[in-house]
């Protein structure tokens, strides 16, 4: 039991003790915990500042909702970490992109515009590849190998309930909420998918998932315990085998993809596309990389010295600026079944 202090009796549950590292809610937070929290937020912001905003929002919400966690020091630590880690990104926004809001606008345009999209269906289709599903027109690959993705939120929920029953709900619910916050924009705010976007959410969801598995392995009724242990063992073995199959398939597919990109870049070089050059349209980022061209920036009003290429996919709209340009058929991206036509600005091609 917590011991009384000179201020008064300690009134904090296990969740509060787990976060603060102390049993007395009235005592000050250890500065090492606060520094660690701020440092973790800062490192996350250095890697991907926009994602860290969602993460920080979830943490601040938890501080405000859970009475035992309502400490202004926690909010300050979260804000300090976010500011420190995002400082370089903000400074760069003003130095290279004309301001913070203009950079956010350009980032939104690069993603096809932020808005409500049911991208969780695209993410489900991309679980077993491709690694970038944009546009996500592929069919569901091997749905039987994707059942774990559907089961994941239910297993995580079971883990939260198990932790609640054990009196340590905060240790399981907080990472689950943070996982949902990190995944939200990729499931509902963009119109394409890539499995790597959800890796941080998976890492956080692993905590309540382990709570659920530990309960199935040790704490269920004794008469069904052997069956649940065997079931968990078989499920883990199957998941390892599934991920190995997906890995081998993706490595082989990427080798084909890179060959397709290289062939398209070689054809663009044969057409006279050389630096300085700008490539827009479908799959423009990897193709621009292989062609040694830029992939970001506005299209010049009257291209001449700078070669501009628009990669048009049949069925998609063609920008007005490219309608009078010369069209050339390009090699297919066979692994994705994509057939592109290159519209090359006047004076660039020969």
C-alpha positions in Angstrom: 0.0 0.0 0.0 1.2 3.5 -0.7 2.6 5.3 2.4 1.2 8.6 3.6 3.5 11.7 3.1 3.7 15.0 4.9 1.3 16.4 2.2 -1.3 13.8 2.7 -2.1 10.2 1.8 -1.1 8.9 -1.7 -4.1 8.4 -4.0 -2.9 6.9 -7.2 -3.6 3.7 -9.0 -1.3 1.3 -10.7 -1.6 3.2 -14.0 -0.4 6.4 -12.3 2.6 4.6 -10.7 3.5 3.0 -14.0 3.7 6.3 -15.8 5.4 8.4 -13.1 7.6 5.7 -11.6 6.5 6.8 -8.1 3.8 5.7 -5.8 2.9 9.2 -4.5 0.7 11.3 -6.8 1.4 14.4 -4.8 5.2 14.2 -5.2 7.1 15.7 -8.0 7.8 13.8 -11.2 11.3 12.5 -11.7 13.0 14.7 -14.2 14.6 11.6 -15.8 11.2 10.3 -16.8 10.3 13.7 -18.2 13.6 14.0 -20.1 13.1 10.5 -21.5 9.6 11.4 -22.7 10.7 14.6 -24.3 13.7 12.8 -25.9 11.5 10.0 -27.4 9.1 12.6 -28.9 12.0 14.6 -30.3 13.5 11.6 -32.0 10.1 10.7 -33.5 9.7 14.2 -34.8 13.2 14.2 -36.4 12.1 11.1 -38.4 8.6 12.3 -39.3 7.2 15.5 -37.8 3.6 15.3 -39.0 3.2 11.8 -37.6 4.6 13.0 -34.2 1.8 15.6 -34.1 -0.8 12.8 -34.0 1.3 10.9 -31.4 1.7 14.0 -29.2 -2.0 14.8 -29.5 -2.9 11.3 -28.2 -0.4 11.6 -25.3 -1.8 15.0 -24.3 -5.3 13.7 -24.5 -4.3 10.9 -22.2 -2.8 13.4 -19.7 -6.0 15.4 -19.7 -8.4 12.4 -19.5 -6.7 10.2 -16.8 -6.8 12.0 -13.5 -3.7 10.3 -12.1 -1.7 11.7 -15.1 -2.9 15.3 -15.0 0.5 16.9 -14.6 1.5 20.1 -16.4 5.1 18.8 -16.4 4.0 16.0 -18.8 2.4 18.4 -21.2 5.5 20.6 -21.1 7.7 17.6 -21.8 5.6 16.5 -24.7 5.5 20.0 -26.2 9.2 20.5 -25.7 10.1 17.2 -27.4 7.8 18.0 -30.3 9.3 21.5 -30.7 12.9 20.3 -30.5 12.4 17.5 -33.0 10.4 19.6 -35.4 12.6 22.7 -35.3 14.7 21.7 -38.3 11.6 20.9 -40.3 10.0 24.3 -39.5 13.2 26.2 -40.3 13.6 24.4 -43.6 9.9 25.2 -44.4 10.8 29.0 -44.3 14.2 28.6 -46.0 13.2 26.3 -48.9 9.4 26.3 -49.2 8.2 29.8 -48.5 6.8 29.2 -45.1 5.2 26.6 -42.8 1.7 26.7 -44.2 3.0 26.7 -47.8 5.1 23.6 -47.1 2.0 21.9 -45.6 0.1 22.8 -48.7 2.8 21.4 -51.0 2.9 18.2 -48.9 -0.9 17.9 -49.2 -0.7 18.3 -52.9 2.1 15.7 -53.1 -0.2 13.2 -51.4 -3.0 13.9 -53.7 -4.7 16.2 -51.2 -5.7 15.4 -47.7 -9.4 14.6 -47.1 -11.6 11.9 -46.0 -10.8 8.7 -47.9 -11.5 5.1 -47.0 -7.8 4.2 -47.4 -8.1 1.3 -45.0 -9.3 -0.8 -47.9 -6.2 0.2 -49.9 -4.0 -0.7 -46.9 -5.7 -4.1 -46.7 -5.0 -4.7 -50.4 -1.4 -3.7 -49.9 -0.7 -5.9 -46.9 1.0 -8.5 -49.1 2.3 -6.0 -51.6 2.9 -3.9 -53.5 5.1 -1.8 -51.2 3.6 1.4 -52.7 0.0 1.1 -53.9 -0.5 4.4 -55.8 -2.9 4.4 -57.5 -4.2 1.4 -55.6 -6.0 -0.4 -58.4 -4.7 -3.9 -57.6 -6.9 -6.7 -56.3 -6.6 -8.3 -52.9 -3.6 -10.6 -53.0 -3.9 -13.9 -51.1 -6.7 -12.9 -48.8 -6.1 -15.9 -46.7 -2.7 -14.5 -45.8 -4.3 -11.2 -44.7 -6.6 -12.5 -42.0 -4.1 -11.5 -39.3 -4.6 -7.8 -40.4 -8.4 -8.1 -39.7 -7.8 -9.9 -36.4 -5.2 -7.5 -35.1 -7.6 -4.8 -33.7 -9.7 -7.5 -31.9 -6.6 -9.1 -30.4 -5.4 -5.7 -29.2 -8.8 -5.0 -27.7 -8.6 -8.3 -25.9 -5.2 -7.3 -24.5 -6.6 -4.0 -23.2 -9.5 -5.9 -21.4 -7.0 -8.3 -20.0 -4.8 -5.5 -18.7 -7.9 -3.8 -17.2 -8.8 -6.9 -15.4 -5.3 -7.1 -14.0 -5.5 -3.5 -12.7 -2.9 -2.1 -15.2 -5.2 -0.9 -18.0 -3.0 2.2 -18.7 0.0 0.2 -19.7 -2.0 -1.4 -22.5 -4.6 1.2 -23.4 -2.2 4.1 -23.9 -0.1 2.4 -26.6 -3.3 1.2 -28.2 -4.6 4.7 -28.4 -1.3 6.0 -29.7 -1.3 3.3 -32.4 -4.8 4.3 -33.5 -3.7 8.0 -33.6 -0.6 7.2 -35.8 -2.6 5.0 -38.2 -5.6 7.3 -38.5 -4.3 9.6 -41.3 -3.1 6.6 -43.3 -6.4 4.8 -43.0 -8.7 7.7 -43.6 -7.0 10.8 -44.9 -5.0 9.8 -48.0 -6.1 8.0 -51.2 -3.3 5.4 -51.5 -1.5 2.9 -49.4 1.9 1.6 -48.4 2.5 -1.0 -45.7 5.4 0.8 -44.2 3.2 3.7 -43.2 1.7 1.5 -40.5 4.9 0.2 -39.0 4.9 2.6 -36.0 1.3 1.7 -35.3 2.1 -2.0 -35.4 5.0 -1.5 -33.0 2.7 0.1 -30.4 -0.2 -2.3 -31.0 2.2 -5.1 -30.2 2.0 -4.2 -26.5 -1.7 -5.0 -26.0 -1.3 -7.9 -28.4 1.3 -9.4 -26.1 -1.0 -8.9 -23.1 -3.6 -10.9 -24.9 -1.2 -13.7 -25.9 0.2 -13.9 -22.4 -3.3 -14.3 -21.0 -4.1 -17.0 -23.5 -0.8 -18.8 -22.6 -1.0 -18.6 -18.8 -4.3 -17.3 -17.4 -7.2 -19.0 -19.0 -9.1 -21.9 -17.4 -7.0 -24.9 -16.7 -9.2 -27.2 -18.7 -8.7 -25.3 -21.9 -5.2 -24.0 -21.3 -3.4 -26.7 -23.3 -5.7 -25.9 -26.3 -5.1 -22.2 -26.2 -1.3 -22.7 -25.8 -1.3 -25.0 -28.9 -3.4 -22.5 -30.8 -1.1 -19.6 -30.0 1.9 -21.6 -31.0 0.4 -22.6 -34.3 -0.8 -19.1 -35.0 2.7 -17.6 -34.4 4.4 -20.3 -36.6 1.9 -19.6 -39.4 2.4 -15.9 -39.1 6.2 -16.3 -39.4 5.7 -18.5 -42.5 3.3 -16.0 -44.0 5.7 -13.1 -43.6 8.5 -15.1 -45.1 6.4 -15.9 -48.2 5.4 -12.2 -48.5 9.1 -11.1 -48.1 10.3 -13.5 -50.8 7.5 -12.4 -53.1 8.2 -8.7 -52.6 12.0 -9.0 -53.1 11.4 -10.8 -56.4 8.7 -8.2 -57.4 10.9 -5.3 -56.6 13.7 -6.7 -58.8 11.2 -6.6 -61.7 10.0 -3.2 -60.7 13.5 -1.7 -60.7 14.1 -3.2 -64.1 11.0 -1.6 -65.5 11.9 1.8 -64.1 15.4 1.5 -65.6 14.0 0.6 -69.0 11.6 3.6 -68.9 14.5 5.9 -67.9 16.6 4.6 -70.7 13.9 5.3 -73.2 13.5 8.9 -71.9 17.2 9.4 -72.3 16.9 8.2 -75.9 14.2 10.8 -76.4 16.6 13.5 -75.4 15.4 14.0 -71.9 18.4 15.2 -69.9 19.1 17.5 -67.0 17.7 19.9 -66.2 14.5 17.9 -66.4 11.3 17.5 -64.5 9.0 14.4 -64.4 5.4 14.3 -63.3 2.5 11.9 -63.5 2.2 8.2 -62.6 5.1 6.5 -60.7 7.1 9.8 -61.4 9.2 9.7 -58.2 11.1 6.4 -58.8 11.2 7.0 -62.6 12.6 10.5 -62.1 15.3 9.0 -59.8 16.4 6.5 -62.4 16.3 9.2 -65.1 18.3 11.6 -63.0 15.5 14.2 -63.1 13.6 16.3 -60.6 10.3 15.0 -59.4 9.0 18.0 -57.4 8.3 21.5 -58.3 6.0 23.6 -60.5 5.9 22.9 -64.3 7.4 25.9 -66.1 4.9 28.0 -68.0 7.0 27.7 -71.2 9.3 24.7 -71.0 12.4 25.0 -73.1 15.7 24.8 -71.3 14.2 22.5 -68.8 12.8 19.2 -70.2 9.4 18.3 -68.8 7.8 14.9 -69.1 4.3 13.9 -68.0 3.8 10.1 -67.5 0.2 9.5 -68.5 -1.6 6.3 -67.4 -4.5 5.3 -69.6 -7.8 6.3 -68.0 -6.4 9.1 -65.9 -6.9 12.8 -66.7 -4.2 14.5 -68.8 -3.1 18.0 -67.6 -4.0 20.8 -69.9 -0.3 21.9 -70.2 0.6 18.6 -71.7 -2.1 18.2 -74.4 -0.1 19.8 -77.2 3.1 17.9 -76.4 4.5 14.9 -78.3 3.4 11.5 -77.0 5.6 8.4 -76.9 4.7 4.9 -75.7 6.9 3.6 -72.9 7.7 0.1 -71.8 5.0 -1.4 -69.5 5.5 -1.8 -65.8 4.7 -5.5 -66.1 4.6 -6.4 -62.5 1.8 -3.9 -61.9 0.1 -4.1 -65.3 0.7 -0.4 -65.9 1.0 1.1 -69.4 2.4 4.6 -69.6 2.6 7.2 -72.4 5.2 10.0 -72.0 4.2 13.4 -73.0 7.4 15.4 -73.7 7.6 19.2 -73.7 8.5 20.8 -77.1 12.2 21.1 -77.8 13.1 18.4 -75.4 12.7 15.3 -77.5 14.5 14.3 -80.6 
